[in-house]
Amino acid sequence: MIEFLFLDLDDTILDFQKAERLALAKTLESFGLPPTDTVLARYHEINREHWERLERKELTRQQVLVGRFAALFAEMGLSAQAEQVARAYEENLSQGHYFLPGAEEALKSLSKKYKLYLASNGTARVQAGRLKSAGIIPYFQEIFVSEEMGYNKPDPAYFDACFARIPGFRKDRAMMVGDSLTSDILGGIQAGIATCWVNPHHKTGSIRPDYEIESIVQLEALLKNL
């Protein structure tokens, strides 16, 4: 029986792809880089590479947040203060929110039956703004943002720090739910708890979750059958 649910935020509850696209386009344009499809695609590649290096502890969070823009502007042959670009992007990203279809209703229903905990690798300031805008903080027992915890998913130390703050916590009654195999699912596996991969596009990978769903909307039905 599952009692404790750890839920990722981006692309599990909120549509990060849409939020990122709008914030990124606004930011790049303000620094003289037209947000063409080619430029946006290259940013996504650089960004993914930087976050994966963070997960492997090869980079610090600050190196990711600034370095991705430094790399992009350098490739495009433009000079810009990457720190300023990063700050502007975070400000734009922190404003507003976009729910994935049915996610808000699913959260409301799940919160009545399970103890929900937000488990996010996002930047604290950005996530605080988006959570406030979305109005979903009351659904969670506690918010665990990696920047504030001192560790990042999938580091077992991140999960240990979360577990230590939950009264009566039991690993055999806990599940990590998220869209990332390398942070959410691998993190849950290494922490010794059940995992559920939110995989709307039916991707494949070498990391094997315990369960798989297309949307958080399907989570409650899955849990009823466990």
Secondary structure, 3 states (H helix, E strand, C coil): CCCEEEECCECCCECHHHHHHHHHHHHHHHCCCCCCHHHHHHHHHHHHHHHHHHHCCCCCHHHHHHHHHHHHHHHCCCCCCHHHHHHHHHHHHCCCCCECCCHHHHHHHHCCCCEEEEEECCCHHHHHHHHHHHCCHHHCCEEEEHHHHCCCCCCHHHHHHHHHCCCCCCHHHEEEEECCHHHHHHHHHHHCCEEEEECCCCCCCCCCCCEEECCHHHHHHHHHCC
